[in-house]
């Protein structure tokens, strides 16, 4: 893999040509891995080959920013070493700690601003090594117990897997070739939304650490059911981040024109066309499906704790009925006909009604289809509360991310103060914060009411009164004052503030509400 990567760095291999040495390397490993202990089911052999090639390329694709691939690989290797040490696998522990040490030493010079670069030769080798170590560490891959065998590797390798899946799905939806390079990875989008390259890399480090800790938690707890539930909720949160990052358009107008023809051809295929048109609803349904499964398992864990193994059969048998009932409830109540970009507290009532309806349907269906052994009512009630938290939190999470990035990570925009910490001021701040195309950034409020001083509205602090305006303008580097007060009741105050702004040499304008 190192030789293939080195040649690619020198001459730049085509994606198809690069796949050939990867297939050979994966085939050699699988032959050695399975030669002494053949798998029970033969389809595990091609699966192992796909896994190795997938992880190898995922780590390589992650090498798009200083310190990203090397740092993530170092963390993954560390968690693999910790896992192997806990279960007493000396070979995996030694191999992982050597890889962790090598990547850590490289990271010292590769972190932003980088002095040396990994290239394909390093990224392909590290990706191949991580894929091989993750397979060797899971002896259950010799059997058909694929879920429990891959649960820990997919958690530890969550960051490169997420980045690759994200890019592949977004490019497919946008009509762009998956094999084509571009600046549309998760790290690039975080930078586009306002983070520095260092902060974007640290965000992805944090994701790697979280999933690594979840994996170690599963090893210590020795319960794939509990680990699966925590992992599912974690992937839901990661999906929310993915949906948010997908909103950042990284493609040029020329890219749009090129992909429009491809998208049009997909629309002519009946099923695929409907998926493309309603792609966001499809993603919502998939995330809801994960939330239903995770909430159902978590409900059993909370209800039965260590006795959950005795209830596992009922839990699994009832799950298909629970999924169908809840999705029917979501559809009937209009969950997938709501624009969640504009979600408010009142919109959560739609989710509440849909979950209540789905729970009632579930209660009836499981008693009809499983008359001898059905889930208890207590489990259904706990499940409903957890699903409300997961499904509502997923949709509120999107808005929270938009709010956070709009409020804290806007750069190169005009800094404004809002004069008037009342209803009109709140509406003005809301419009500024939730308008990503806005060329202004609200810094805070001013208000003459002494009782409002120091309080926060929409995450913005009331910085002072009219008399403190000159000092605040200088300290906060303010370019403009937006006067958000009803003109009928505050006409004289508005004129005085406008005159003061004129004297200070800054612009001012009025923001009027619909009733002003």
N, C-alpha and C positions, 0 to 999 in steps of 0.2 A: 504493500500500500504506500509505503514511503517513496519507493522508486516511481510508482505511477504518479503520485502527487508532485514529485520533483520534476518529472517530465512535463506535467501539466503546467507547472509554474514557468517552465522554460518555453514550451511551444504552444500551450493552451489547447488541450484536447477537447474535442466535441463531447457533449454529454453521453452520447451513445458509446463512443470509444472509451470514455472513462469508466463505463459500466463493466466492460470486459474484464479488466484486472480485479475489479471488486467481486465479480462473480467467481473468478478463479480463487481469490483469497478466501471468500466465504465458503466455497466448496471444499477447500483444503481443511479449513477449521471444522466444518460439519463432519467430514469424513473421519478426522481424528477424534472428534468429540463423541461420535456415535459408534465408532468401530469396536470399542470394548464393551459397550452397553447399548445394544440396538434399541430404538424406541418401540413402545408397544404399538403405536399407530404410525403409519408411514408418512402421513401428511405433516408430521412434525419436522421432517427433514426440509421440505421446501419452505416451511414457515421459518425455520432457523436461518435459512439463507436470506429470506426477505428481511428478517429482523436485523441481521448483520449489515446488509446493504443500507437499510433504512436509517439505522443509528449512525453509521459511518457518514452518510451524506447529511444527516441532520446536524451533526457536530461541525461538518465542513461548512454548511450554509450559515451556521451561527457565527462563523468567523468573518463578521462584517463590521466590526468596530473594535477599537483598541481595548485589549484585555477581556473581551467578552467570552470568546470560545475557550481561551486558556483558563480564565477564572472559573467559569461554569464547570469545565472539565476537572479542574482541581477540586472543587467542592464535591462533585459527583464521585470522584475517586476516593475522597476522604470518607464519604458516607458508605461507600462500598467496603472500604477497609474496616470501618466500625461495625458494619453488619457481619462481615466475615469473622472478625475477631470475636463477636458475641456468640456466633454459632460454632466457633472453634475450627474454622476452615483456614488453616495456615497458608496454603498456597494462594488463595484469593486475597487474603489479607496482605500478604507480602507483595503480590503483584499490584494491588490497588495502592498501597502506600508508596511504592516506587513510582507509580504513575502520578500520584498526588504530589510527591516531592519534585518530580521533573517539571510538572506544569506550574507548581508554585515558584520554582526558581526562574522559569521562563516569564511568569507573570510580573516579576519584579521589574523587568525591562520592557514588558509588552503593555503594561497598563498606561492609560492616557496621561501624558503624551508618550506614545510608544517609541522606543529606540530600535527595537527589532520586531519582525513580523513573522507570524506562523506560516502562512502560505498553505497551499493544498497539501504539500508534503507532510507538514506537521498535523494539520487538521484531520486528514484522512487516516493517518496512523493512530492518532489519539481516539478518533471515533471508532475505528476498528477494534482497538484495544478495549474500550469501554463496552462495546457490544459483545465481544468475546467473554470478557470477565462476567458480565451480567448473565450470560447463558450458562457458563460453567458453574456459577454459584447456585443455580437453581436445578437441583437434581430431579425435581418433579417434572422438568421438561422431557424426561424420559418416559413419562406416562401421559395420559390424556387429561390430567388435572391442570389445564392450561390457565384457567382464571387465577387460581392461587399462585401458580408458578410465575406468572407475569405481573402480578399486582405490585410487588416490590420493585422490579426493574423499571416499570412504567412510572412509578412514583419518583424514583431516584433520577431518572432520565426525563422528567417532565418538561424541563425548560427547552431542550433541543427538540423534543417531540412536539411541544406546543407551537414553537416557532415554525417548524416545518409544516405542520398541519394547517396553521393559520395562513401561511403564504400560499400553500397549495389550494386551499378552499377559496381564498379571496381572488387569486388569479383565475381560477376556474370560473367563478361567478362574473368576474370582470372581462372574461374572454381573452385572457393573456396567457401565453404558454407557460406552463409550470417550470420547464427547464431553463427558461430565459432568466438571466440575471437582472437585478434591479434593486433599488433602494426602497423596498416596500416591506421589509421585515419589521418585526415588533420593535426592535431597537431604533430603527429609522423613524418609525411613526411616533415613538415617544419623544424623540428629538424634535420632530416636526411640530408636536403639540406644545413645545416650550421647554422641555428638560434639556439640560446640557448632556453631552455624551457620557460624562462620568456618572451623572445621576441616572441616566437610562440604563447603563451597565449595572449600577448598584441595584436598581429595581429588579433586574433579571437575576442578579445574585440572590436577592431576598426571596424570590420565587423558588429558586433552587434549594435554598436552605429550608424553607417551609416544607416543601415536598420531601426533602431528605429526612427531616424530623418526623414527618408522618410515617415514612417507611420504617424508621427505627422504632417508632411507637408500635407499629404493627408487629415487629419482630419481638419486642419485649412483651407485649400483651399476648402474643401468640393466638390471635383471633382474626381470621381473614374477614369475618362478618363485620366486626367493629372497624377494622382498618378500611374495608371497602366503603363503609358509610362515610367515614371521615374523608377518604379519597374522593368520593363522589361529590361531596359538598365543596371540596377544594377545587375540583375541576369545574364545578359550576361557577365559582368565583373567577376562575381563570377564563371561562367562557365569556363572562361579563366584560372582563378586560379586553378580550378579543373582539367582541362586538363594538366596544367603544373605539378601539384602535382602527377597526375597519372603516369607521366614519371619516377618518383622515384620508383624503384623496391624494395619493402620491403620484398619480399619473398625469402626464401632460395632455394637452388637447390633441396632439398627434396620436398619442396612445389611444385616446378615446375614439378617434375616427377609425383607427385600425381594428379595434375590438368590436365596433358596432356591427360590422358585417358578420363576425363570428357569433355574436349574441343573437343576431337576427336569424341565423341558420339554426340555432338551438331552439328558438321560439317556435320553429316549424315542426319540431318533434313534440307530439302532444304532452306526454308526461314530463319530459325534460323542460319543455317550455313553461309549464305551470310552475315547476320548481324554481326556474330562473325568475319568473315574474313575482312569485310570492316567497322569495328566498329568505327574507327576514322572518316571515311567519313560520317557515320550515325550521329555521334555526331556533326560534322561540319554542316551538313544539319539542324539538330535540332536547333543549335545556330543561324544559318542564318534565320531560320523560325522565331525565337524570334526577331531577329534584324529587319526583314521585318515588323512584326506587330508593334513593338515599333516605328520604323521610320515612318510608315504610320500614326499612331496616333499623333506622335509628329509633323508631317508635317501639319496636320489639326489644331493642337494647335497653331503653329506658324502663320498659315495663318489666322485663324478666331478668335483666342484668346477666349474672353468671349462668342462669338456667336457660339461656336462649337456645342452646343446642337441642334441648328437648322440644322446642317450638319451631325449629328450622324447617321441618317438612311443611307445616301449615303455612308458615310465612312465605315459602317459595311457591306453594300451590296457589295461594290467594293472590300473589303479585300480579299475574296477568289480568285478573278481574278488577283489581284496584287501579291499574294503569288505564284500562279501557273506561272505567266509570269516571275517573277524574278528567280524562281528556274529553269525554262527552260533556261533562259539566262545564269545562272551559269553553267548549265550542258553543253550547247552548246559551251561556251567559255573555258571550261576546268578548271573551278575553283576547281572541286573535283578530278582533275587528277594532281594537283600541290602539291609538297612537301613543305608545308609552313614552315617547320622547317628551310629552307634555304632562306626565303623570303628576297628580296631586293626591292629597290624602283622600279626597272624595272618590278618586278613581280606584283606590284600593278596595272600595266596597264591591266592585265588580269581581275581584279575585275572591273576596270573602264569600260572596253569593255562589260563585262557581265551585269553590271547595266545599261549601256546605251542601250544595246539590250533589256533588260527586261523592261525598261521604255517605249521604243518604242512599244513593244508588248502590254504592259499594256494600253498605250494610245489608241491603235487600238481596243483592246478587250473590254474595258469599254464603248467605244462609240458604239460598235456593240451590246453588251449585255445590256447596259443601255442607250438607245437612248434619253430618256426623262429627265433623271437626272443623270449626270455623273460627276466625280471629275474634277475640273478645272486643266488646264495645269500648273498653278502656284503651286498647291499642288503636282503634279507629279514631278516638278523640285526640289522643296524643299525636297521631299521624296528621290529623287535620291542622293542629296548631303548628307542627313542624313544617308542613307543606305551605301554610300561609306565610311563615317566616321565610322559607326558601324562595318561593315563587314571587312573593311581594318584594323580598330583599333583592332578588335578581333584577327586577325592573327598576326599583329605586336606586340600585347600585349604579346603573347606567347614568341616571341623572346626577348622582353624587359625583361620579367621575368627571362628567362634563362640568359640573359646578367647581370642583376642586381645580381642574386645569385652567378653567376660564378665570378663576379668581387669583390663582397663585403663579401661573406659568405663562403669562402673556408678556412678551418682550417687544420692544421697539414701537410701543403705542403711546398715544397721548394720555397723560395722567390727568384725571379730573377729580374734583371734589363735588359732592352733591350737597347743596345747601337746602336743608329741610328734611329732618329725620321723621317724617310722617308717612301717610299712606302714599302720596304722590312720590315721595323720595324712595319708598320701598319698591314701587312699580318701576321707577327709573333704574334703580340698581338691578332689579330682576331682568330688565330688558338688556342692560349692558352685560351682565354676567353670562346670560344664556344666549348671547349672540356671538358665536365664534368669529364671524366675519367683521365684527365691530373693530374699528380702528382706535377705540378709546379704552382705557382701563380705569375703573373706579378705585380710588385710593381710600376714601373714607367719607364721612358725613360731617357737616357743620350744622349746628342748631343753637338758637339762643335760649332754649329751655335748659336751665341748669340741672334739672332732674334726669335729662337724657345723656349728660356728659359721661364718657367712658364706657357706655353701653354699646352693644354690637347689633347691627341690623344687616341681615343677609351676609354675615361674616365680615362686615365692614364696621370699623369703630367710629363712634362720634368723637371727633378729634378736638372740637372746641367750639367757641362761639364766634360771632361776627367780629368782635374786637380782636380776636386772635388770628384772624385771616392772614394778615401780612406775614407773621412768623411762620404759619403753617405752609403758606405758599412757598416760602423760601426753603423750609426744612424738607418738604415732600416733593419739591421740584414740580409744582403744579402748572399745567398749561391752560386749564380752562375750569370755570365754575359752571355747573349746571344747577339752575335755581328751580327747585321742585317744591313750589308752594302755590296754593290757590291764589290767583291774582285779585279776586274780589276782596278777600279778607286781608291780603298782605300786599296790596299795591304799593304802598309807600316803602315798605321794607325791600321789595324787589327793586325799586328805583335806587334806593340807597346802596344796595349790594352791587348793582350794575355800575354805579358811579365809582364805588370802591375798586372794583375790578379794573375799570378804565384807568384809575390812578395808579394801580399796580402794574399796568401794562399786560394784563392777561385777558383772554376772551371770556365772555359769559353769554349764556342763553337760557331760555325758559323751557322747562319740560312740563307740559300741561297734561292733566288727566282728562278723561272723556267727559267728566262733569264740570270741568273748569270753563 
